[in-house]
Amino acid sequence: YISGGHDNTSTVKTLQVFDPTVGFDLWLTRERMPTARSRAAAVSVNGEIFVLGGQTAPGSFTGAVESYNPTTGRWTSKTPMPTARDGFGCCVLNGRIYCIGGRSGTWLSVTEVYDTTTDTWDTSMPVLPVALQCLEACAVNGKIYTIGGNVAPDESVGYIYEYDPAINEWTKKNDMPTARQQVGACVLNGKIYVIGGTITGSGFTDVVECYDPVLDSWDTGFAKITLAREEPGAVVANGNVYVIGGRGGEGATGRVEAYDEVNDTWIILNEMPTKREAACTQLNGKIYAIGGNDGIHYLRTVEEYTPPGTTFTTLINDSDCDNMPDSWEVSNFGDLSHDGTGDTDGDGLTDVQEYQHSTDPNDEDTDSDGLTDGDEVNIHS
């Protein structure tokens, strides 16, 4: 319980309650990354986060590798990637980090593997069958899968390649139904969820498709994300899929949404403070959004997200993004036509404020004490 205090202007009479049993849905700013960059990759290995490669200025590629320890808040420089690049696929298999394809002035097929324990690189991996940039990569059941991407001169593809370390070879698999690049991709229950991206000639997409590596088959029967965008971060934390940031029709976005598997819907959560595409990964149930570009600047920003609990029973669904839960709007207004900025009962509180203060948006004096709700909140609270 937090009671009273002073806010640098006046004495505060409010009483606030914090319940630690309720999910957080909270963003915090952490120590900045040494190298400002976008289109990098981030993965977590043995309690640390590794950020690799990226672009430090238009047409300027880096092989910088930096590790972050969330416990100490410290960044450490590591041995650079042999091939400086951005837009590459990156994932962890058996404790080693695989960096696949990408761009370094031209499209790449090279694969390089980083050993976090020895701080060394292995460049003996077989190359991809085709040079790709703007692809993603995921590890499932001891194998690596590349997803989509872009081939020269600028064509989105749905290619899926499987790397099997037992035979040290790449094998072509069934194409993704929607050919696209700059997607978000993550693994849940042994399947790869491919989210958003951009399609050559069509622009940003909100499509969600799921690949089953065992059956080599695709499922397209998923609800679309709420905002079409490219380069979103896609992360699994606490058994749920989260989509973070990216770039859409209005530029860089901080949109965060989570997939409700039971109801096949996407739920909008607390927006990332810095709107951008960012390298995203999870560690110990928290999601880290690192670096990126906000449409103007190459960033060193690191923001840490603590998601809500492991189920969605307590989450609020706000499909029209007006900061009022759909169920509350329908209960009070009959539909979702109100945008929250109006003052339906003329009491000095907007409809959003009525929801925030648990007052009746259709009654200017909810508790019938002779004072309007607006006066009680704005003058007497």
C-alpha positions in Angstrom: 0.0 0.0 0.0 1.3 3.5 -0.9 -0.4 6.3 0.9 -0.2 10.0 0.5 3.0 11.9 -0.1 4.0 14.9 -2.2 4.4 15.2 -6.0 6.5 18.4 -6.1 3.4 20.5 -6.5 0.9 19.6 -3.8 0.1 17.1 -1.0 -1.2 13.9 -2.5 -4.2 12.2 -0.7 -4.4 9.1 -2.9 -4.0 5.5 -1.7 -2.5 3.0 -4.2 -2.3 -0.7 -3.9 0.3 -3.0 -5.4 -0.6 -6.7 -5.7 2.5 -8.8 -6.4 0.4 -11.8 -7.4 -0.8 -9.9 -10.5 1.2 -9.9 -13.7 3.4 -6.9 -14.3 3.1 -5.8 -18.0 5.9 -3.4 -17.1 8.8 -1.8 -19.1 12.1 -0.7 -17.5 15.1 1.0 -19.0 18.4 -0.8 -18.5 22.1 0.0 -19.2 22.7 1.1 -22.8 24.5 -1.1 -25.3 28.0 0.2 -26.2 27.4 0.1 -30.0 24.4 1.9 -31.5 23.0 -0.2 -34.2 19.9 -1.6 -36.0 19.0 -4.8 -37.7 21.2 -6.8 -35.3 20.4 -10.1 -33.6 19.9 -10.9 -29.9 19.9 -14.3 -28.3 20.4 -15.5 -24.7 22.9 -18.2 -23.6 23.8 -19.4 -20.1 22.3 -16.4 -18.3 23.7 -13.7 -20.6 22.4 -11.8 -23.7 24.5 -11.6 -26.8 23.9 -8.9 -29.5 25.6 -9.6 -32.8 26.2 -7.7 -36.0 23.9 -5.0 -37.5 24.1 -1.7 -39.2 25.6 1.4 -37.5 24.8 3.9 -40.3 23.2 3.5 -43.8 25.4 1.1 -45.7 27.8 0.6 -42.8 27.8 -2.9 -41.4 29.3 -4.2 -38.2 30.5 -7.5 -36.8 30.5 -6.3 -33.2 29.5 -8.8 -30.6 28.6 -7.6 -27.1 27.2 -9.5 -24.1 25.0 -8.2 -21.4 24.6 -9.6 -17.9 21.2 -8.5 -16.5 22.3 -9.3 -12.9 25.3 -6.9 -13.0 24.0 -4.6 -15.6 27.3 -4.7 -17.4 28.2 -5.0 -21.1 31.3 -6.8 -22.4 32.9 -6.7 -25.8 33.5 -10.1 -27.4 35.4 -11.3 -30.5 33.7 -9.8 -33.6 31.8 -11.8 -36.1 34.2 -12.6 -39.1 31.7 -11.3 -41.6 30.2 -7.9 -40.7 26.5 -7.9 -41.7 22.9 -7.1 -40.9 19.6 -8.8 -41.7 20.9 -12.3 -41.0 19.2 -15.3 -39.3 20.4 -16.1 -35.8 19.6 -18.8 -33.3 21.1 -20.9 -30.6 21.7 -24.7 -30.9 23.6 -26.7 -28.3 24.9 -23.6 -26.6 26.4 -22.1 -29.8 25.1 -19.1 -31.8 24.6 -19.6 -35.5 24.6 -16.5 -37.8 23.2 -17.3 -41.3 23.1 -15.2 -44.5 22.4 -11.5 -44.3 23.8 -8.5 -46.1 27.2 -6.9 -46.2 27.0 -4.8 -49.4 25.7 -7.8 -51.1 23.5 -10.8 -50.3 25.2 -13.5 -48.3 25.0 -17.3 -47.9 27.8 -17.7 -45.4 27.1 -19.3 -42.0 29.4 -18.6 -39.0 29.1 -20.1 -35.5 30.1 -18.5 -32.2 31.1 -20.4 -29.1 30.3 -18.4 -26.1 32.5 -20.4 -23.7 35.7 -19.9 -25.7 34.8 -16.6 -27.4 35.8 -18.0 -30.8 34.2 -18.3 -34.2 33.9 -21.4 -36.5 33.7 -20.5 -40.2 33.7 -24.1 -41.5 29.9 -24.5 -41.7 28.4 -25.2 -45.2 26.9 -22.2 -46.9 23.2 -21.8 -47.6 22.1 -23.1 -51.0 21.0 -19.5 -51.9 22.2 -16.1 -50.7 19.5 -14.5 -48.5 19.1 -11.4 -46.4 16.2 -10.3 -44.2 15.6 -13.9 -43.1 14.9 -15.4 -39.7 16.2 -18.6 -38.1 15.0 -20.9 -35.3 16.3 -24.0 -33.7 13.8 -26.9 -33.1 14.5 -30.5 -32.1 18.2 -30.3 -32.7 18.0 -28.7 -36.1 18.0 -25.2 -37.5 15.4 -23.7 -39.9 15.8 -20.5 -41.9 12.5 -18.7 -42.7 11.8 -16.5 -45.7 13.9 -13.6 -46.6 14.9 -11.7 -49.7 16.9 -12.7 -52.8 18.7 -10.3 -55.1 17.7 -7.9 -56.5 14.7 -7.5 -54.2 12.3 -10.4 -54.1 10.5 -11.8 -51.0 10.7 -15.6 -50.8 9.0 -18.2 -48.7 12.1 -20.5 -48.6 12.6 -22.8 -45.7 16.0 -24.5 -45.2 16.8 -27.1 -42.6 20.3 -27.6 -41.2 21.0 -31.0 -39.6 24.2 -31.0 -37.6 24.3 -34.8 -37.7 25.0 -34.8 -41.5 26.3 -31.2 -41.7 24.0 -30.3 -44.6 21.2 -27.9 -45.6 18.0 -29.3 -47.0 15.2 -27.5 -48.8 11.8 -27.9 -47.1 8.2 -26.9 -48.0 7.9 -23.2 -48.7 6.1 -20.8 -46.4 2.6 -20.1 -48.0 3.2 -16.3 -47.8 6.5 -15.3 -49.3 7.9 -12.5 -47.2 10.9 -11.0 -45.5 11.8 -9.2 -42.3 9.4 -11.4 -40.3 9.3 -12.1 -36.6 9.7 -15.8 -35.8 9.7 -17.9 -32.6 9.2 -21.4 -31.3 6.4 -22.6 -29.2 5.6 -26.3 -28.4 8.0 -27.5 -31.2 6.4 -25.3 -33.9 7.7 -22.1 -35.6 5.3 -19.1 -35.6 6.1 -16.7 -38.4 4.6 -13.3 -37.8 4.2 -10.1 -39.9 7.0 -8.9 -42.3 6.9 -7.3 -45.7 6.1 -8.6 -49.1 7.8 -7.3 -52.3 5.2 -5.2 -54.2 2.6 -5.3 -51.4 4.2 -3.8 -48.4 3.6 -4.6 -44.7 1.7 -7.7 -43.7 -0.2 -8.9 -40.6 -0.2 -12.6 -41.6 0.6 -15.3 -39.0 1.6 -18.8 -40.2 2.9 -21.8 -38.3 5.4 -24.4 -39.4 5.5 -28.0 -38.1 9.1 -29.3 -38.7 8.2 -32.9 -38.0 5.4 -33.0 -40.6 7.1 -30.3 -42.9 3.7 -28.7 -43.1 2.1 -25.2 -42.6 -1.0 -24.1 -40.7 -2.5 -20.8 -41.9 -5.5 -20.7 -39.7 -4.4 -18.1 -37.2 -5.8 -14.6 -36.3 -3.7 -11.8 -37.8 -1.7 -9.5 -35.6 -3.4 -6.1 -34.9 -0.8 -4.0 -36.8 0.8 -5.0 -40.1 4.6 -4.4 -39.7 8.0 -5.5 -40.6 10.9 -6.4 -38.4 8.9 -7.1 -35.3 10.5 -8.9 -32.4 8.8 -12.3 -31.8 9.6 -13.9 -28.5 8.2 -16.7 -26.4 8.2 -16.0 -22.6 6.3 -18.0 -20.0 4.7 -20.2 -22.6 3.2 -17.3 -24.6 4.0 -15.6 -27.9 4.8 -11.9 -27.7 5.3 -9.5 -30.7 7.2 -6.3 -30.0 7.8 -3.1 -32.0 8.8 -3.0 -35.6 7.9 -0.7 -38.5 4.5 -0.2 -40.0 2.5 2.2 -42.2 3.1 5.1 -39.7 6.7 4.3 -39.1 8.4 2.9 -36.1 6.0 1.4 -33.5 6.1 0.4 -29.9 3.1 -1.9 -30.2 3.3 -5.0 -28.0 0.7 -7.8 -28.4 0.4 -11.3 -27.1 -1.3 -14.3 -28.7 -4.2 -15.8 -26.8 -4.1 -19.4 -28.1 -7.4 -20.5 -26.5 -9.4 -17.7 -28.2 -7.2 -17.3 -31.3 -6.9 -13.6 -30.8 -4.1 -11.0 -30.2 -4.2 -8.9 -27.0 -2.6 -5.5 -26.9 -0.3 -4.9 -23.9 1.7 -2.0 -22.5 3.5 -0.2 -25.3 7.3 -0.3 -25.5 8.6 3.2 -24.4 10.9 3.7 -27.4 9.1 3.1 -30.7 11.5 1.2 -33.0 12.5 -2.1 -34.6 14.8 -3.8 -32.1 16.7 -7.0 -31.5 14.6 -8.9 -29.0 15.2 -12.0 -26.8 14.0 -13.4 -23.5 15.9 -14.4 -20.4 14.4 -15.7 -17.2 10.9 -14.8 -18.2 11.7 -11.2 -19.1 11.9 -9.8 -22.7 14.7 -7.5 -23.7 14.4 -5.0 -26.7 17.9 -3.8 -27.7 19.2 -1.2 -30.0 17.3 -0.7 -33.3 16.2 2.4 -35.2 13.3 4.8 -34.5 13.2 6.0 -38.1 15.9 8.6 -37.5 18.5 7.4 -35.1 20.6 4.2 -34.6 20.0 3.4 -31.0 21.9 2.0 -27.9 18.6 1.7 -26.0 17.9 -1.3 -23.8 14.4 -1.8 -22.4 13.3 -4.8 -20.3 9.7 -6.0 -20.3 8.1 -8.1 -17.6 5.1 -9.7 -19.2 1.8 -10.4 -17.4 1.2 -13.8 -15.9 1.4 -17.1 -17.8 -2.3 -17.1 -18.6 -4.6 -14.4 -20.2 -7.5 -14.7 -17.8 -6.8 -11.4 -16.3 -5.8 -9.5 -19.4 -7.9 -6.7 -20.9 -9.0 -7.0 -24.5 -9.0 -3.5 -26.2 -9.4 -4.3 -29.9 -9.9 -0.6 -31.0 -6.9 0.6 -28.9 -8.8 3.4 -27.1 -7.6 2.4 -23.6 -11.1 1.2 -22.7 -11.7 -2.6 -22.5 -14.1 -3.8 -25.1 -16.4 -5.4 -22.4 -16.6 -2.2 -20.5 -17.5 -0.2 -23.6 -20.2 -2.6 -24.6 -21.6 -2.7 -21.1 -21.8 1.1 -20.8 -22.4 2.3 -24.4 -23.7 -0.8 -26.2 -21.0 -0.8 -28.8 -17.3 0.2 -29.5 -18.1 3.6 -31.2 -16.7 5.8 -28.4 -13.1 6.7 -28.7 -12.5 7.6 -25.1 -12.0 11.4 -25.6 -15.6 12.4 -25.2 -17.5 13.2 -21.9 -20.7 11.3 -22.3 -22.3 12.5 -19.0 -20.8 16.0 -19.0 -19.2 15.6 -15.5 -15.8 16.8 -16.4 -14.2 13.3 -16.9 -13.5 11.8 -20.3 -14.8 8.4 -20.9 -11.3 6.9 -20.5 -11.0 8.7 -17.1 -14.4 7.3 -16.1 -13.0 3.8 -16.7 -9.7 4.6 -14.9 -11.6 5.9 -11.8 -14.3 3.2 -11.9 -17.1 5.8 -12.2 -20.2 5.5 -14.3 -19.7 7.3 -17.7 -23.5 7.7 -18.0 -24.0 9.3 -14.5 -22.4 12.6 -13.6 -22.6 11.7 -9.8 -21.9 8.0 -9.5 -22.1 7.9 -5.7 -25.0 10.4 -5.4 -23.2 12.6 -2.9 -24.0 15.9 -4.6 -20.6 16.3 -6.2 -20.0 15.5 -9.9 -17.5 12.7 -10.6 -15.2 15.3 -12.3 -15.2 17.5 -9.2 -14.4 14.6 -6.9 -11.5 13.5 -9.1 -10.1 16.8 -10.2 -10.7 18.9 -7.0 -11.3 16.6 -4.0 -9.1 13.6 -4.8 
